[in-house]
Structure formats: C-alpha cells, structure tokens
Amino acid sequence: MKNQETNLPESESVEVTIVDDNEAFSHSDNNVTMSVPPENLRGFKTYKSISEAMKSPKEVYILDLSSQSLTKIPEDVKLFTNLKSLELASNDIKEMPEWISTLDNLIELNLMSNELSSIPSSFTKMKNLTHLNLDLNEITSLPQDFGKLQSLVVFRCTNNKIKELPNSIGDLKNLYHFEISSNELTSLPATIGNCSGLVNLSFSYNKISELPTSIGNLKKLTWLYFDKNLISTLPSSIVDLTSLTYFGLGGNKIEELPENFSNLSQLYGLAMDNNNLKTLPESFFTMKSLGDIHFKNNKLNSKIKNRLKRKFKGIPLYL
C-alpha cells in the first residue's frame, strides 16, 4: 500500500475513539483519525461458513469464521484465491499454518483471542496485508524479518508474551496504528524511529525502563501511550513530537519533564498520574493547547499545585 495520506479515500475515515486502556482522558479529538479501516472491502458479501463459501469460491472476498470453536484454520480456506478479509477471532486455534502465506490477496487478518504461541517465518510473505490483529494470544516472539510486511497499516498485538521486537520493525514505513500493550517488553529497538508513518503508538503495561532517542523521529505521532512501565527519564527528543495530541505515561517513575516541554504545542491530553514528579519546567505554564491534565499521586508541592489551578482554570485538572 502506498502512503496512507495520499491513498486513503475520504469516505474511509472513521471518528476517533480513545482506546480502553487510556480511559483517563475525558476528551477525544474528532478532527484526527485514530485508526483506518481496510480499503476495498465495501460492497462484498460476508460468508460465515466454509460450506456456504464453497458454493462459489471465486466470489469469496470476506470470510468470517469467528467464534466457531475452531482448533485450526480449515485448509479449504486455500481455495478462496480472491480472499481479502479473513476473520478468525475467538476460536481455539493453536498454530498458523505455513500455507497461509499463499493467500496473496489478503489485506485483513484477525486472529484475536486464540491460542497462538508463535508466528511462522513464511507469514512475512504476505505482501498485501494491511491490517493484522493478534491480540489476546500466547505469542512469545515475532519473526525476525517481520518488517517484510511493508504494507501493514494497523498492527495490534496486545495481551501476548512478547519480550522483544525485531529490529526489522523499522521497515514498516506505512505503519499507522501500532498497539503492543500488555506484553513483556523490556525495551524498544532504536529502529522504531524509522516507522515514519506512525500516528498512534501504544506500549502500555510492559517492563520498559528507557525510551530510545529515535522516538523523536516520529513526527506524525499523535497518540503516544506507555502507561505502567518502568521509565524514570524521558529522552530530550520527546519534545520533537510536535504533532502529539494525547500523551499517556502514568504509572512510571518519571521525576521531571524536559525544560522545553512546551514544544509539544498540539498537546491536549497529558496523563502522568502515579509518577515521581517534584516540579514542572517553567515552559509548562506557557502551554495553551492543554485541556485534560492528570497529575495525581506525584510529589508536586502545594505551591506548584496552586499555580496549576490558576493557570489551567476551567479545564479538567486532576491533582
């Protein structure tokens, strides 16, 4: 897929919805798109069973086998050579077959809530895949050449057991929406900064202690969430994220914000509950875009709290 900014039809846009694990924010900005739906799926019939689909295999573009107690992906799926969307959520599938990479036209694959523990390396041959959902499985790692899936736009892999991301993740230049919260990550590869198309990045509920400096390269980033990690210091490059609108970093060990934090001139929602903040940079009090601020359970003194109340009077402010 080409760059989403030029290739996404206006009719395909969706209203923003803040994801559930960032419920601290009381506002959502409907002027910005949170995620994007798969292209070229409108108007096709959705088949709900293999038997129904087998009556006209060449006409099967969308196949929904969700919640059918499947323990494996039926091999007959290979016969649907025009298949664009395959829904397999909420089954008991334990492995992804090697042949799945032969589905050359597949753009959407949903394997949410199964029992997958690994992804075969052949999976990375799916060059046209734009939307992939692997949430709620038992996956411990991604293939080292995962970056070959260069058409990926939306990738969800929350609630798994992944300990590290492959360096090739940085090859996903079209990646727009990436959620890998609730895993076992201890770090992010520096190559994440090469994912130049990222608008939403969420890696909350992991064990990350440090952010790579390269994160400042993600100039289109609008949502950044890493609540419930082990981060104590923010890289100075964080203030280069000048498109950032929502910033969730509650439940870490952060003691201070960069002095030029006000460079985040588009920032609306800031969630920093449960950190170790003792003070705030002077520039913070010059910010005009803030409209939803969370500082509960930090170490700010009463003088700073009173100043915050005066400066941000009339907007949601949680101290």
GIWOLIN-V485317 format. One record per residue. PHI is phi in degrees with one decimal (999 if undefined). OMEGA is omega in degrees with one decimal (* if undefined). Layout:
{{PHI,OMEGA} {PHI,OMEGA}}
This chain:
{{999,177.9} {-78.6,-177.4} {-51.3,-174.3} {-62.8,-176.2} {-63.5,-178.0} {-101.5,-170.8} {-105.3,-176.4} {-89.2,177.9} {-61.8,179.9} {-58.9,-178.1} {-69.2,-177.7} {-89.5,-175.3} {-69.9,178.9} {-129.3,177.4} {-71.3,-178.9} {-70.4,171.7} {-136.5,178.8} {-68.7,-175.5} {-66.5,-170.7} {-57.6,-173.9} {-79.7,175.2} {-123.4,-172.6} {-68.8,179.8} {-61.4,-176.3} {-73.4,-178.5} {-100.1,-174.9} {-138.7,170.9} {-131.6,-174.7} {-97.3,-176.2} {-74.9,178.0} {-84.6,-177.9} {-122.7,-178.0} {-86.3,-179.5} {-76.4,-179.6} {-143.4,-180.0} {-129.0,178.0} {-77.6,176.5} {-63.4,177.4} {-81.2,169.2} {62.4,177.4} {-113.8,-176.7} {-74.8,174.5} {92.5,179.8} {-89.1,175.3} {-70.6,175.1} {-97.8,177.7} {-90.5,-172.9} {-111.6,178.6} {-152.2,177.2} {-62.8,-177.1} {-62.1,178.0} {-66.3,-177.4} {-66.3,-177.0} {-67.2,179.2} {-70.3,179.8} {-150.4,-172.1} {-56.3,-178.4} {-74.2,-178.7} {-98.7,-177.6} {-89.1,178.0} {-110.0,179.4} {-128.8,180.0} {-124.6,-178.3} {-114.8,178.9} {-111.7,-179.6} {-67.0,172.6} {53.5,178.9} {-120.9,177.0} {57.2,179.0} {-73.7,174.8} {-102.5,174.3} {-153.7,178.5} {-78.0,-177.5} {-57.1,-177.3} {-67.0,178.0} {-63.1,179.0} {-57.9,179.2} {-59.0,-175.8} {-76.0,-177.8} {-92.5,-169.8} {-70.7,178.3} {-98.8,-174.6} {-58.4,178.3} {-109.5,-176.9} {-133.5,179.7} {-125.7,-179.6} {-103.8,-178.2} {-130.8,-175.8} {-65.4,173.0} {58.1,172.3} {-123.6,178.8} {-124.0,-176.1} {-71.7,-174.3} {-101.7,178.5} {-149.9,177.6} {-98.1,-176.3} {-69.6,179.2} {-60.1,-174.9} {-67.9,-177.2} {-61.0,179.9} {-69.0,179.1} {-81.4,178.2} {-80.6,-169.6} {-62.0,-175.5} {-94.3,-175.5} {-68.1,175.8} {-113.8,-179.0} {-133.6,177.5} {-135.3,-179.9} {-118.6,177.5} {-118.4,179.7} {-59.2,173.9} {59.7,172.6} {-129.1,-179.1} {-126.6,179.7} {-68.7,175.6} {-114.9,-178.8} {-152.7,178.2} {-122.8,-179.3} {-67.7,-178.9} {-63.1,179.8} {-63.5,-179.4} {-57.7,-175.5} {-73.7,175.4} {-82.1,-176.2} {-81.2,-169.3} {-67.3,-176.2} {-97.8,-177.1} {-67.0,178.3} {-110.2,-176.3} {-129.7,-177.2} {-134.9,178.8} {-122.3,178.7} {-119.5,-179.6} {-55.3,170.2} {58.8,172.2} {-127.9,179.9} {-124.4,-173.2} {-69.6,-178.5} {-101.5,-179.9} {-159.7,174.6} {-107.7,177.4} {-56.3,-178.3} {-60.8,179.5} {-99.3,-179.6} {-56.0,-179.4} {-64.0,176.9} {-69.0,178.2} {-79.3,-167.1} {-73.0,175.9} {-89.2,-175.7} {-56.4,176.3} {-112.4,179.5} {-124.9,178.9} {-132.0,177.5} {-115.5,-179.1} {-147.2,-178.1} {-76.2,175.7} {55.6,172.4} {-128.0,-177.8} {-129.6,-176.3} {-74.5,-176.9} {-97.4,177.5} {-155.1,176.5} {-100.4,177.8} {-68.4,178.9} {-59.4,-177.6} {-67.3,178.0} {-55.5,-179.1} {-68.5,178.3} {-82.4,-177.6} {-85.4,-174.7} {-69.3,-179.5} {-93.0,-177.6} {-64.1,-173.7} {-111.4,-173.0} {-132.4,-175.4} {-131.2,177.4} {-120.8,177.5} {-137.4,177.5} {-70.2,176.1} {56.4,171.6} {-127.0,-179.2} {-124.9,-179.7} {-66.1,174.0} {-108.8,178.9} {-161.4,170.9} {-113.7,177.2} {-68.5,178.7} {-58.8,-178.1} {-66.6,177.8} {-57.2,179.4} {-68.3,178.0} {-88.5,179.8} {-80.0,-167.6} {-65.4,-179.9} {-90.8,-174.5} {-62.1,174.4} {-114.6,178.6} {-125.7,178.8} {-132.0,-179.5} {-133.7,175.2} {-137.2,176.6} {-65.9,176.4} {57.3,171.6} {-130.1,-177.9} {-127.5,-176.1} {-78.4,-177.8} {-105.6,-176.2} {-152.4,176.6} {-96.6,176.8} {-69.9,178.2} {-56.9,-176.6} {-63.7,-179.6} {-61.1,178.2} {-68.2,178.9} {-80.2,-174.4} {-84.9,-170.3} {-66.0,-179.6} {-92.5,-174.7} {-61.1,-179.0} {-111.6,175.5} {-118.1,175.1} {-134.8,-179.1} {-127.2,170.5} {-142.2,175.5} {-58.8,174.0} {58.1,170.0} {-124.9,-176.4} {-123.1,-173.0} {-80.2,179.6} {-109.9,-177.0} {-134.6,175.3} {-94.0,176.5} {-66.3,-179.4} {-60.3,-178.5} {-69.2,-178.0} {-60.3,-178.0} {-78.0,174.9} {-82.0,-179.7} {-83.3,-169.6} {-74.1,175.0} {-95.9,-173.6} {-62.1,-180.0} {-113.0,178.3} {-126.1,-174.7} {-131.9,-179.4} {-110.9,-179.0} {-139.6,177.7} {-69.8,175.1} {70.3,174.1} {-116.8,-179.2} {-128.6,-172.4} {-72.0,-176.6} {-100.6,-178.9} {-156.0,175.0} {-102.8,177.6} {-57.2,-176.6} {-58.4,-178.4} {-97.3,-179.3} {-57.8,-178.4} {-67.8,173.7} {-62.1,176.4} {-78.6,-168.7} {-73.6,178.2} {-101.9,-172.4} {-66.5,178.8} {-107.8,-177.4} {-108.4,178.6} {-128.1,179.6} {-113.5,-179.4} {-127.6,176.2} {-58.0,172.1} {60.6,171.0} {-125.4,-177.8} {-118.9,-178.6} {-62.4,176.6} {-107.1,-179.3} {-150.8,178.0} {-130.1,178.4} {-66.4,-178.9} {-56.9,-177.4} {-63.2,-178.5} {-58.9,-175.6} {-80.8,175.6} {-102.4,-174.9} {-72.3,-175.8} {-107.1,-174.9} {-88.1,-174.7} {-62.5,179.7} {-140.8,-177.9} {-159.1,-169.8} {-123.8,-178.4} {-126.0,179.8} {-127.6,-178.5} {-62.1,173.9} {57.9,167.7} {-117.8,-177.5} {-120.8,179.3} {-71.8,-179.4} {-81.2,-174.6} {-64.0,179.4} {-64.0,179.4} {-67.7,179.5} {-62.2,178.7} {-65.6,177.9} {-65.9,176.9} {-62.1,-179.8} {-62.7,179.4} {-70.4,-175.9} {-68.7,-173.8} {-109.5,178.4} {-61.7,175.4} {95.0,176.1} {-119.1,177.1} {-59.0,-179.2} {-136.4,-175.2} {-113.7,-177.4} {-120.7,*}}
